[in-house]
Amino acid sequence: MDVQATKSYEIRTYGCQMNVHDSERLSGLLEEAGFVRATEGTGEGEADIVVFNTCAVRENADNRLYGNLGRLAPIKARRPGMQIAVGGCLAQKDRDTIVKKAPWVDVVFGTHNIGSLPVLLERARVQEEAQVEIAESLEAFPSTLPTRRESAYAAWVSISVGCNNTCTFCIVPALRGKEKDRRPGDILAEVETLVAEGVTEITLLGQNVNAYGSDIGDREAFSKLLRACGKVEGLERVRFTSPHPRDFTDDVISAMAETENVMPQLHMPLQSGSDTVLKAMRRSYRQERYLGIIEKVRAAMPDAAISTDIIVGFPGETEEDFEQTLHVVREARFAQAFTFQYSKRPGTPAAEMDGQVPKAVVQERYERLVALQEEISWEENKKQIGRTLEVLVAEGEGRKDDATRRLSGRAADNRLVHFARPEEPVRPGDVVTVDITYAAPHHLLAESPARGVRRTRAGDAWERRNAAGEKKPAGVMLGLPTVGAPPPLPATPTAGCGCD
C-alpha cells in the first residue's frame, strides 16, 4: 500500500488483556503499512486514522462507543482524508449496525480478521464507502502478525484464542469462537525471540489459558509449556492469565512450584462463592473445589499472591448466596480482587433470567464486599513488611513518582512496590532489591536505600528504544472496575473481562 509516512494513527483500546494484545498487533500492522503512531498528547481527532478496539462485555459498551464516534463526526467532516475504524468484540457482535448508526465510520472488522485492517482502510479510501468485513472463523493466529509491543522489557504471548465454556453471563465465546491452540514449538519460538530482543518477563495469554491442550489432545500441555519456559535462558519471569478452576490440575500446581522463573502469583476467577449461583452461571466447579485449589497452591507456594474476579448481584442471588461469596473471600484471603456489579450482557442467557437483583441491593452488597477485601488486602500486605524483595522496575506504574522522588515496579508476586530512588541510574526493566517498610491496601513502600541495583538486558532494551526516539504510547483504557489495586500496566497481568 502507498501510504504517506506523515499519516498518523491512534488506537483506543477497551476491555480485557486479549484486546490490549490485539492492539499491539494492530499497531504493528499499521506501522508496517507506513503509518506512524500519534504522539502522546495529540488532541482528539488529530490523528489521521482512529481505531476503536472494542469490548462487548459491559452493558453500556455500545453507548460508550457511539458516544465517542459521535464526538468525532464533526471533526471528520472538517478533515478530508481522516478515517475511523471499529474492531473488536462489539464490532463482531453489531456488524452492519455500526455503520447504520454511525455512517461516517470507514471500516468495521471483527475479532477474527484484525490482519485485514490496512487493506480495508485502503479499500475504503479508494472506493469512498464503508468497508464491513467480519470473518466467522480465525484467519490467522494473531501472533503471526507484526506487532508493536507497548513494553521493551515485558510482553504477552498468546497461546490460544477462543473459549469452549458456556458461562451464562459471558458473550465472549460467541465473539471469539471456539478455543484454538498454538503449537508449543511456535509459542516457545516466539518466547525465545522476545528474550533475544531483551524481554525478561512474559505473560502467557488465553481466554481460558490453562485449558491449553484441549485443542491438540494433551491434558498436560499447559504444565509442560510452563516447564519449557523455565528452560529459556534469560527469561526471568513467567506469568499467565486467566485460568479456569475447572482446568486447574495438580500438574499445573507442581509446574508452578518447581519452575524457578514461574512467579508465585495466580489470578483465579471465582465469580461467586455460592454453589447455587455457580450452577446458574454454568460454572463447572463449586465452592469446595475452588477452595481446595487455593489450599493446594498455598501448600506448594506459601508466599503466592492470589487474586480473583467476582460478580455481585447475578440474577437470583440471595443474601445467603452473597454471604457464601464473603465466606470464600475470608477463607481464600485474596491479595486483591477485581469486582464487578452484574450488568446485562446483550445476547447472554443471564440477561433473560428471572430474579434480576435491584440496583440498590447490588450496590449495597458490592460496598460490603469492597470493604471486606480492602481489609484483607491491607492485612496481607502488612505481612510483607520487613521482607527483602526483588522489584522489576516499571514505566508508568507510580503516578506520583515524580513528586515523591520514588520509582515503582512489581515484586515477583506482582505486588506494586514504590521505592526510594537509588543514587545510581535505574531504568525500566532493571531489577532493584529493596526492604519493605510500609504497606497500604494497594501497594508496598520501601523507604530506606535500595540494597542493590541489577542492570539487565531488559533495561538495555528500554534504553535502546528510547534512544531511537520511539514515541511514548498512549494509555490503555481498560474500562474495568478494580478493587484492591489500580489497573496494572498492559505488560503485566490484569483481571480478565469477567468471563474466565
Disulfide bonds with the S-S distance in Angstrom:
none
